[in-house]
Amino acid sequence: MTTTREASPGTRRRPPRAPGRGVPLALLAPALLGLAFLLVPLLALVVRAPWSGLPEQLTSPAVWDALRLSLVCATTATALSLLVGVPLAWLLARTDFPGRGLVRALVTLPLVLPPVVGGVALLLALGRNGIVGRWLDAWFGVTLPFTTAGVVLAETFVALPFLVISVEGTLRAADPRFEEAAATLGASRFTAFRRVTLPLIAPGVAAGAVLAWARALGEFGATITFAGNFPGRTQTMPLAVYLALQNDPAAAIALSLVLLAVSVAVLAGLRDRWMRAV
């Protein structure tokens, strides 16, 4: 006699899988072609890497300067993204105001905007003769282009949308009744956000921060346009790869392997979020 166990109300049932039938060749062939297109360049990078000289390549002062600058700037850009991105995501997810759809579209625009165009836009806004930069220079003597601070701003510009989208999605999935219950107990809206909402969305905030950090670490176009390529000051890892490819391809491959390892580590860290079976 067999018995069946009923799933608890909070358990999500997996949809039934299709019967074991052969995969149509019309779907299998292009799928394998697409997989090969993605994997073969990465495999070529690993196969053609100068493994015997890799320690020497990675211990050179120029590589360490670029790596240190990349890590510092990407981490600072992520911190800035958290500072302004989490409140922006809350505003888009929890409030209703005229033009909210337009604001969301503008926030996500850097995702599809060519990074070089973003760098040009930053120059026109924050350059010495920019609409904001001229006042920063005249009033405070602050010049942002072609400085380390310019690298941070360029990376923040391209990384912020990743954080906002991730946090906004997490906020929309979170039950707002917890915030309403806190409000009925006398908590202000900010207190409810800090004590109730933020702990609930912490995994989404962490995932968004990791994605923003990885995007900032790999930024090239906006950085070279707005901050230039000065070793020790604005030359990050992607810029060092570009420069080394012209003079020392082995060094360019070694630097690329470092960025590849970082990308794999980010994907591994987010595997529960993006690689979960459904």
N, C-alpha and C positions, 0 to 999 in steps of 0.2 A: 504494500500500500504506500503510495507516494503522497507526500505533502508538499505544498507550495508555500513559500515564504513571501509575504507581501512586503513591498518596499515601504520604508517609513516615509511620512509625508515630506520630510526634508531631503530625501534622497532623489537625485536626478537619474532617471532611467536612461540608459543608452539606447539610441534607436537601433532597431534590428538591422543586422548586416545583410547585404544582398547575398543571395545564394551563390555558392562557389561556381562561377562561370568564367570562361576565358575572357581576358581583356581584349577588346577589339584592336586589331593591328592599326587601324586608323587613329586610335587614341594613344596606343602604346608607343608608336614610332616617334611622333612629335614630343611626347612626354620625355622619352629617353634623350632625344636631341636637345631639349631644353635643359635637362639635368646635366648633360655633358657640356653644354655651353657655359653653365655656371661653374662646374667643377674643374674642367680641364685647365683654365688659366690659373686657378689656385694651386692645382697639382703641379703645374709647370713652375710656379714660384718656389714651391718646396723642392722639386727635383733639381732645378738649376741653381739652387742656393749654394754659395761657396762655404760649405760646412767646415772645411779645414781652416779657413781664415776667418770664420765668423767671430770667434772671441776677440781677435785683434780688431775687426771692424767695429764691433759693438763697444769696445773699451776706448775708442779714440775720443779726445776731448770734444770734438765737434758734435759727435753723436750724443754724448752725455749732455752737452749744452742744449741741443735741440730737444732731447727727451725731457730734461728738467723743465725747460720752458713750456713744452707741450702739456706736461702734467699740471704745472702751476696754473697756466692759463685756462685749461679745460676745467679744472676744479673750481677756479674762481668764477668762470662763466656759469658753471652749474649752480654755484651758490647764488649768484645774481638771478638766475632763472627761477630758482626756488623762491627767492625773496619776492619777486613780482609775479611769477607764474602761478603759484598756488592761489593767491587772492584773485587773479584774473580768471582762473578756471572756476573758482567758486562763484564769481560774479556771473559767468556765462551759464553755469549749471543751476544756480539757486535763485536767481533774480530774473524778473521779466521787465524789460525796458525797451523803448522804441529803438529800432535799429540793431537789435541783438544779433540777428542773422548776419548783418553787414559787418559788425564787429568781429564775429567769429570767422567770417571769410577773410578779413584783413589780418587777423591773428595767424591764420594758417597760410597766408600768402607766401611767406618765406620758404615754405615746404616745396613749392613749385617754381619759385623765382630762381633764375640762374644765380649762383652765388656771386659771380662777378658783378652782376647787376646790383645785388645787395651791397657789395663793396662800394660801387659808384654812388648808390643812394646814401650810404653812410658818409662818404666824402662830401656830398652836397649838403648834408644835414649837419655834420659835426666837424667838417674840415675848417681850416683857418678862415676861409671865406664862406663857410656854410651858413645856413639860416640860423642855426643855434651855435655853431662853433665860433663864429665871429664874436658873439657876446661872451662866451667862455674865455676867449683869448683876451678880449678887451677888459673884462671885469676881474677875472681871476688869474689871467696869465696861463691858462690851461690849454695845451695843444695836444689833441688826441691822435691824429693820424701819424703813422710811422713810429709808434711807441708801443711798449708792451701793453699799456692800457688799451690801445687801439686793437691789439690782438684779442683781448678779453671781450671787448664790445662786439667785434666782428663775430666771434664764436657765440656770444650770447644771442646775437641777432638770428643766427641760423638754428640754434639749439632750443631756444625758448618754445617754439611751437610744439616740439615733441613732448615737452613737459606738460604744456597746457592741455593738449589733446588727451594725454594719458590720465591726468588728474581729473579733467572734466568728465571723461567716461566713467571713472571710478565714482565720482560724486553722483552722477546720474543713476548709477546702480545702487548706491547706498540708500537706505530707507530714511527719508526725511522726518519720519515720526519720532525718531530719537531726539532730533533737534527741537521738535515741537514739544516733546515731553520736558526737555530741559527748560524751555521757555516758560512752560506753565509752572515750573518750580522756582521761577524768579531769575533765571540766568539770562544775561544779556545775549544778544545774537553773537557777539564776538566770543563771549565766554563759552557758549554752546559750541561754537566752531572749534575753539581751542581745546576744550575738555571732552567733547563728544565726537564731533565730526572728524577732526584730524586723526585721532587714534584709529577710527574706522577705515579711513582711506590711506593709512600709512603704507600698505603694500603697493598701492597704485602710485603714490608719491615716490616711493623708492624706485619702482620700475621706470617711471618717467625721468627721474634724476639720472639713472644709469644710461638710459637712451640719450638724454641730453648731453651727458658727459662724453659718451662715445661719439656723438655727432660733432661736438666741439673739438674733440681730439683729432678727428679726421678732416676738419675744415681746411680748405685750400683757397678757393676763389675769392671769397670776401676778405680773407686775411691778406693775401698778397696784393689786393687792390687797395685796401684801406690802410694796412699797416706796413706793407713792403716786405722785403726779405733781407733783413740785416742779422747776421749771425750773432747769437748771444742776446739779441734784443727783440726781434720779431720773427726769427726763423724757427718755426715749429717743425715737427717731424714730417708732415706732408711736403712742406717747402724744401726741407733738406733732401727728401727723396727726389723731388723734381730737379734740384740742383745737382745732386750726385749722379743722376742718370745721364747727365751730359758729359761728366768728367770721369766718373768712377762707377760703372754699372754694378760692380760687386758690392760696393757700399750701398747703392740704392736698393739692391735685393735684400741686404741685411736689414736695412731700416724698414723695408716693406714687411719683412717677416715679423718684426716687432709689432707693427700695426695689425698684422693678421692675427698674431697671438692675442692681442688685446680684444679684437673683434670676436674671436672664438670664446674668450673668457666672458665677455658680455653676454653672448648668446647662451653660454652654459649657465650663467647666473640667472638668466631670465627663462630658463627652460620650462619651469613650472607654469609660467604665464603664457608663453608663446608656443610651446611644443606639447601641450597637454592633449592627450587623446580625447576625442569627443564621441 
